[in-house]
Each structure stands twice: as C-alpha cells, then as structure tokens.
Amino acid sequence: MPVHIKASPGEIAENTIAVGDPGRVDLLSGILEDARVVNTHRGLKTVTGFYKGKRVTIATHGIGAPSASIVFEELYQLGARRIVRVGTTGGIRRDTRIGDVVVATGAMYVQNGCGLGQYIPGLCGASSPDPVLTTRIMEALSKNGLNFKKGPVFSSDAFYAEDPSFAEKMSHYGVVAVEMEAAALFTLGWMRGFDTSCVLVVSDVLHGEEAMKKYLTTEELAEVFLKIGKTIMDVFHDYY
C-alpha cells in the first residue's frame, strides 16, 4: 500500500512523467487540461490532468535513486503502466553541450548502487529502458525537430563526487552523461512490469573549460522541457 503518495488508484494515470524538481511538475502540468494536484505529501507533488483527452500524471520523484524508487514503486501500485523520467544531466562525452537533449538507452551504476543491491543481491539490474516506448519517443523528437544524442548514462549516488577525471573515465566507457535515477527506473520497470524511458537535458558539463562552472535550472531550460514534455504526451496519445 502506498504510504508516500497519498492518492487513490483512480487518481494516477497509466501514462506518467516523473521528474526530480517539483518546479518541473508545475511547468509541465501547464500543458494539461483540468490539471488537479493529487499529492503534496513529503513534497512529492503529483498532478493528473488531460492531454488531448487522455489522462497523464506528472510526479515528483526527488533526488537520487532511493527516493525515486519509492515513487516509481508507488506510482505503479497506484496504476501507472508507463513512466518516463524527464530530468537534467551532466554532460560527460566531449560532444555534449549545455542545453543538449539526451535519450538514455541504458544506465550504468556502481555495483550494489542505486539501492538496487537490496532488490537483487549479488547481481546487476537489467538497467535498460523499454525499447518500443523509447524508439517511439526518439522518432517523435525527430519529427518535432528536437535534435538529441542517444546512449548510456551513468546513474550516480553521489552528486559531489564527480569531477573531470570521473568524466574522462566514464567517457572512455562510452557513457554520454551522468544523472542519478535512470538505472533504478529501468530495473524496476523490468522487475514490476511497467514500461520505462528517460529523456534528459544537459544542465552542466564535466569536461573542457566549462566543467562544473555553470548549472542551469528548470526555469532556464523551460523551453526545451516544454517541447520534450509535449512530445512525450503526444507519444502517449498516439500509441497508448
């Protein structure tokens, strides 16, 4: 029984967007019609409304995999069957620039990290998104003129442990960017049986002269977040 999201099963849509920043819930819920707040408990603001006649929920998952995992689990318990994370990320690969869009095709994480060691002791999770949902999102982004990079991200448990040397090492492993929740989302999706995807905006970079010098907020990235949100909602409308 959900204890953190104080909503009834009928108040959470099958199609859900999850974000770290509650300010991003406010931003994206502006796209919806008849939007209604269904939870504010513990600061996990959750809004459900309609997009082109179909119900969509936008939920706050907080910062880091343990917090986010609680939200993903409870959203699923309350009726979510597709959860797309829309968040910020730090650019690792040298071709990443602030403002770039990244679609995560998988997520690396430290062994036993992201709280997943308690779910699957001694094993690494199947930390990849649903391929059909993710392909549809990538196709819709392209159709809407939103350029994006695709590739694996690294889901970190320690925001301030990252530095340019970390970025160089991860880039060598093929990682595009670093964030904190995708691995947990993807693994829980396969375990529980809901579809997942993750679209990110580069808010800062860990390479070159700009490394760790600028960090853009939801407000500063509002235009691109709105385009991403509308694109994901179009996918929900067209296919689900």
VMD Tcl script that draws the C-alpha trace (Angstrom):
set ca {
  {0.00 0.00 0.00}
  {1.45 3.40 -0.96}
  {2.44 5.45 2.08}
  {4.25 8.40 0.48}
  {1.98 9.29 -2.43}
  {-1.37 9.96 -0.79}
  {-3.51 9.39 -3.88}
  {-6.13 6.81 -4.67}
  {-5.63 4.35 -7.56}
  {-8.05 6.27 -9.77}
  {-6.02 9.47 -9.42}
  {-2.85 8.19 -11.12}
  {-2.89 7.78 -14.90}
  {-1.40 4.83 -16.76}
  {0.80 7.34 -18.62}
  {3.17 9.12 -16.25}
  {6.07 11.56 -16.47}
  {8.38 11.60 -13.44}
  {10.72 14.50 -12.64}
  {13.13 15.36 -9.86}
  {12.21 19.02 -9.46}
  {8.67 19.83 -8.28}
  {9.03 23.07 -10.24}
  {9.14 20.91 -13.35}
  {5.77 19.42 -12.34}
  {4.38 22.95 -12.29}
  {5.92 23.67 -15.68}
  {4.75 20.52 -17.47}
  {1.31 20.43 -15.87}
  {0.65 23.71 -17.70}
  {0.34 21.62 -20.85}
  {-2.54 19.64 -19.33}
  {-6.23 20.46 -19.21}
  {-8.22 20.09 -15.99}
  {-4.98 19.52 -14.09}
  {-5.52 18.59 -10.45}
  {-2.99 18.15 -7.65}
  {-3.42 14.63 -6.23}
  {-0.47 14.60 -3.81}
  {1.78 17.03 -1.96}
  {2.78 14.71 0.91}
  {6.53 14.82 1.65}
  {6.94 17.40 -1.08}
  {6.29 14.79 -3.78}
  {3.96 16.98 -5.79}
  {1.87 14.95 -8.21}
  {-0.61 16.31 -10.76}
  {-3.06 14.49 -13.02}
  {-4.85 16.04 -15.97}
  {-5.73 15.51 -19.62}
  {-3.74 15.91 -22.83}
  {-5.86 15.72 -25.98}
  {-8.44 13.80 -23.98}
  {-6.06 11.24 -22.45}
  {-5.08 11.23 -18.80}
  {-1.46 11.96 -17.87}
  {0.15 12.17 -14.45}
  {3.25 14.24 -13.72}
  {5.01 13.28 -10.48}
  {7.99 14.46 -8.45}
  {10.48 11.68 -7.66}
  {13.02 13.70 -5.69}
  {16.80 13.41 -5.89}
  {18.64 10.10 -6.03}
  {17.62 6.51 -6.68}
  {16.36 5.56 -3.17}
  {13.86 8.44 -3.14}
  {12.94 7.90 -6.78}
  {12.46 4.16 -6.32}
  {9.81 4.77 -3.67}
  {7.93 6.99 -6.09}
  {8.28 4.60 -9.03}
  {7.05 1.69 -6.90}
  {4.07 3.65 -5.57}
  {3.12 5.10 -8.94}
  {3.00 1.55 -10.28}
  {0.94 0.39 -7.30}
  {-1.50 3.24 -7.99}
  {-1.95 2.39 -11.66}
  {0.97 3.78 -13.70}
  {1.96 1.46 -16.54}
  {4.42 3.74 -18.34}
  {6.88 6.02 -16.51}
  {9.13 8.39 -18.45}
  {11.74 10.27 -16.47}
  {12.33 13.83 -17.70}
  {15.32 15.33 -15.94}
  {18.64 17.11 -16.04}
  {22.03 15.54 -16.60}
  {25.70 16.41 -16.59}
  {27.42 16.08 -19.94}
  {30.33 13.63 -19.92}
  {31.11 12.94 -23.55}
  {33.06 15.81 -25.08}
  {30.44 16.50 -27.75}
  {27.79 17.25 -25.10}
  {26.84 20.89 -24.61}
  {24.57 22.64 -22.14}
  {21.02 22.52 -23.47}
  {21.50 19.26 -25.41}
  {18.82 16.58 -25.19}
  {19.93 13.05 -24.29}
  {17.82 9.90 -24.62}
  {19.17 7.22 -22.28}
  {19.49 3.84 -23.99}
  {20.81 2.23 -20.81}
  {22.25 3.14 -17.42}
  {25.49 2.07 -15.75}
  {25.77 2.16 -11.98}
  {28.16 1.14 -9.23}
  {27.76 -2.49 -8.17}
  {25.10 -2.62 -5.43}
  {24.46 1.10 -6.05}
  {21.21 2.99 -6.64}
  {19.61 0.97 -3.84}
  {19.40 -1.95 -6.27}
  {21.67 -4.19 -4.22}
  {18.81 -4.64 -1.78}
  {16.47 -5.72 -4.57}
  {18.86 -8.11 -6.33}
  {21.79 -9.02 -4.03}
  {24.92 -10.07 -5.87}
  {23.60 -9.18 -9.31}
  {23.40 -6.11 -11.54}
  {19.96 -4.99 -12.67}
  {18.60 -5.04 -16.21}
  {19.05 -1.30 -16.44}
  {17.77 -0.55 -19.93}
  {14.54 1.21 -20.94}
  {11.62 -0.29 -22.78}
  {12.82 -0.36 -26.41}
  {9.43 0.23 -28.03}
  {8.48 3.24 -25.90}
  {11.98 4.70 -26.24}
  {12.03 4.25 -30.02}
  {8.66 5.95 -30.31}
  {9.90 8.87 -28.23}
  {13.06 9.21 -30.34}
  {11.01 9.16 -33.53}
  {8.65 11.81 -32.15}
  {11.55 14.02 -31.02}
  {12.99 13.86 -34.53}
  {9.60 14.57 -36.09}
  {9.24 17.65 -33.87}
  {12.68 18.94 -34.85}
  {14.32 18.23 -31.49}
  {17.87 17.03 -32.03}
  {19.13 14.59 -29.43}
  {22.05 12.39 -28.50}
  {21.44 8.79 -27.52}
  {23.49 6.40 -25.46}
  {24.10 5.05 -21.98}
  {24.15 7.28 -18.93}
  {25.75 6.73 -15.53}
  {23.40 6.77 -12.52}
  {25.41 8.19 -9.63}
  {24.69 8.06 -5.91}
  {26.98 10.97 -5.04}
  {26.42 14.28 -6.83}
  {29.52 15.98 -5.42}
  {31.85 13.03 -6.00}
  {32.01 13.76 -9.72}
  {34.88 15.66 -11.35}
  {36.59 15.96 -14.76}
  {38.66 12.81 -14.14}
  {35.43 10.89 -13.49}
  {34.02 12.26 -16.74}
  {37.09 11.22 -18.70}
  {36.90 7.68 -17.34}
  {33.18 7.33 -17.97}
  {33.54 8.76 -21.47}
  {36.12 6.05 -22.17}
  {33.42 3.51 -21.24}
  {31.01 5.03 -23.75}
  {28.85 6.96 -21.26}
  {27.18 10.09 -22.61}
  {26.08 11.82 -19.40}
  {25.61 11.40 -15.65}
  {22.37 11.58 -13.64}
  {21.01 9.81 -10.56}
  {17.80 7.83 -11.16}
  {17.61 6.10 -14.56}
  {19.17 2.78 -13.50}
  {16.63 2.35 -10.73}
  {13.73 3.28 -13.02}
  {14.78 0.89 -15.77}
  {15.49 -2.04 -13.45}
  {12.24 -1.62 -11.51}
  {10.34 -1.40 -14.78}
  {11.52 -4.85 -15.83}
  {11.01 -6.26 -12.33}
  {7.49 -4.94 -11.80}
  {6.23 -4.95 -15.36}
  {5.86 -1.31 -16.41}
  {7.39 0.43 -19.44}
  {10.13 2.99 -18.90}
  {12.10 5.62 -20.76}
  {14.28 8.58 -19.86}
  {14.84 11.89 -21.66}
  {17.33 14.33 -20.18}
  {18.56 17.87 -20.76}
  {22.22 18.72 -20.20}
  {22.27 21.34 -17.45}
  {26.05 21.32 -16.94}
  {29.15 19.63 -18.32}
  {32.09 17.90 -16.67}
  {34.58 18.40 -19.48}
  {36.60 21.23 -21.04}
  {36.72 24.85 -19.93}
  {33.06 24.87 -18.84}
  {33.50 21.92 -16.47}
  {31.40 22.43 -13.33}
  {31.18 26.21 -13.84}
  {27.51 26.58 -14.80}
  {24.38 24.69 -13.76}
  {21.13 25.68 -15.47}
  {17.80 25.41 -13.63}
  {14.39 24.18 -14.73}
  {13.37 27.80 -15.34}
  {16.38 28.44 -17.57}
  {15.70 25.24 -19.52}
  {11.92 25.68 -19.56}
  {11.56 25.97 -23.33}
  {13.26 22.66 -24.07}
  {11.50 20.90 -21.19}
  {8.13 22.02 -22.55}
  {8.99 20.69 -26.02}
  {10.09 17.35 -24.54}
  {7.02 17.11 -22.33}
  {4.65 17.79 -25.20}
  {6.46 15.25 -27.38}
  {6.17 12.53 -24.73}
  {2.50 13.34 -24.23}
  {1.98 13.06 -28.00}
  {3.51 9.58 -27.86}
  {1.18 8.65 -25.00}
  {-1.78 9.98 -27.01}
  {-0.85 8.33 -30.31}
  {0.15 4.87 -29.05}
  {-1.33 4.28 -25.59}
}
mol new
graphics top color blue
foreach p $ca { graphics top sphere $p radius 0.5 }
foreach p [lrange $ca 0 end-1] q [lrange $ca 1 end] { graphics top cylinder $p $q radius 0.2 }
display resetview
